[in-house]
Amino acid sequence: QVQLQESGPGLVKPSETLSLTCSVSGVSISNTHYYWAWIRQPPGKGLEWIGDVYYTGSTFYNPSLKSRVTISVDTSKNCFSLRLSSVAATDTTIYYCARRLSHRGTFDYWGQGTLVAVSS
Amino acid sequence: DIQMTQSPSTLSASVGDRVTITCRASQSISSWLAWYQQEPGKAPKLLIYKASDLESGVPSRFSGSGSGTEFTLTISSLQPDDFATYYCQQYNSYPWTFGQGTKVEIK
């Protein structure tokens, strides 16, 4: 079955770059029916879409984060990645990776989420 | 950005109750609205898409309605597994945006 799993450091220093990877199993990341997304959620708060990537490398980013975000895809490893630069305490949150159907904007499979804290 | 506003923020109900949650969009999103359920410590789960279409495997006690700017999620008879937080999400246009959530608590 389809599974997504986030991995990466749980602690990042202020002003540094947060890097996370989402490993996908049960479906090819090159499947033309899907985009691959990052979404975040401060503990106890609401959801914020960060951005999407298609297997071709085409990306869409939330304008509120666009200047600091890079999402990339590695089809050979069936995974995709998030880089968020110049992090601050407000970037302390749970980061989810998710699959989005390419013909609509809903997220049908999610990773379990990973908490990243920004602290010195 | 399209702002999504849910009401109420918290709802207290009992098993068997009929529950309705409202989601309003700051501009028309046609029927491009989804609902998710999130249990504590878990990722959100897609319940409904295109305002009223039930995702495969979701119990029929969940239903959605609305179009334009006003939408509702109804749980016809609340079950113990339904005590969770519910989010609406618009996918009419980028950036995709979510409501702030409605927590359904045990009364």
Chai-1 contact restraints between the chains, C-beta under 6 A:
chainA,res_idxA,chainB,res_idxB,connection_type,confidence,min_distance_angstrom,max_distance_angstrom,comment,restraint_id
A,G46,B,F98,contact,1.0,0.0,6.0,A-B,restraint_1
A,G46,B,Q100,contact,1.0,0.0,6.0,A-B,restraint_2
A,G46,B,G101,contact,1.0,0.0,6.0,A-B,restraint_3
A,L47,B,Y87,contact,1.0,0.0,6.0,A-B,restraint_4
A,L47,B,F98,contact,1.0,0.0,6.0,A-B,restraint_5
A,W49,B,P95,contact,1.0,0.0,6.0,A-B,restraint_6
A,W49,B,W96,contact,1.0,0.0,6.0,A-B,restraint_7
A,F60,B,Y94,contact,1.0,0.0,6.0,A-B,restraint_8
A,N62,B,P95,contact,1.0,0.0,6.0,A-B,restraint_9
A,Y96,B,A43,contact,1.0,0.0,6.0,A-B,restraint_10
A,G105,B,Y91,contact,1.0,0.0,6.0,A-B,restraint_11
A,G105,B,W96,contact,1.0,0.0,6.0,A-B,restraint_12
A,T106,B,A34,contact,1.0,0.0,6.0,A-B,restraint_13
A,T106,B,L46,contact,1.0,0.0,6.0,A-B,restraint_14
A,T106,B,Y49,contact,1.0,0.0,6.0,A-B,restraint_15
A,D108,B,L46,contact,1.0,0.0,6.0,A-B,restraint_16
A,W110,B,A43,contact,1.0,0.0,6.0,A-B,restraint_17
A,G113,B,A43,contact,1.0,0.0,6.0,A-B,restraint_18
